[in-house]
Amino acid sequence: MSNSRQPDIKYNKSGYADKTAYEAMKNIQKEERKQLITKLKELAKKYGYRIVGEIELKEVDGNG
């Protein structure tokens, strides 16, 4: 199990690997990122811009 601030989604609360839950959470996060990028593209278009490069997202904790 991970010692980082955010829990490691590969493991359940008991510390055992849970591949099914991990894959589900990974898919949810992927969909959330897709929706965010769509919104960023719409916002850029609203102001007369378009995004022409790769958008890299890094998840931050609640303090950053």
C-alpha positions in Angstrom: 0.0 0.0 0.0 1.2 3.5 -0.8 2.4 5.9 1.9 1.6 9.0 -0.1 -1.1 11.5 0.9 -3.6 10.1 -1.6 -4.6 6.5 -1.2 -3.3 4.0 -3.8 -6.4 3.0 -5.8 -4.8 -0.3 -6.7 -5.5 -1.6 -3.2 -8.7 -1.8 -1.1 -9.0 -0.6 2.5 -7.7 -3.9 3.8 -4.5 -3.5 1.8 -5.3 -6.2 -0.8 -4.9 -5.6 -4.5 -8.3 -5.0 -6.1 -7.9 -5.0 -9.9 -11.6 -4.6 -10.7 -12.0 -1.5 -8.5 -8.7 -0.1 -9.8 -9.8 -0.5 -13.5 -13.1 1.1 -12.7 -11.5 4.1 -11.0 -9.0 4.4 -13.8 -11.8 4.6 -16.3 -13.6 7.2 -14.3 -10.5 9.4 -14.0 -9.9 9.0 -17.8 -13.5 10.2 -18.5 -13.1 13.1 -16.1 -9.9 14.2 -17.9 -11.6 13.9 -21.3 -14.5 16.1 -20.1 -12.1 18.7 -18.7 -10.1 18.9 -21.9 -13.4 19.3 -23.8 -14.3 22.2 -21.5 -10.8 23.8 -22.0 -11.2 23.6 -25.7 -14.6 25.2 -25.6 -13.3 28.0 -23.4 -10.4 28.7 -25.7 -12.8 28.8 -28.7 -15.1 31.2 -26.8 -12.2 33.6 -26.5 -11.0 33.2 -30.1 -8.3 30.6 -29.6 -7.8 27.0 -30.3 -5.5 24.6 -28.5 -2.8 23.3 -30.9 -0.6 21.3 -28.6 -0.8 18.5 -26.1 -2.6 19.3 -22.9 -0.9 17.7 -19.9 -2.8 17.4 -16.7 -1.3 16.6 -13.3 -3.6 15.9 -10.3 -2.8 17.9 -7.3 -3.9 17.6 -3.7 -6.4 20.0 -2.1 -3.7 22.4 -1.1 -2.2 23.0 -4.5 
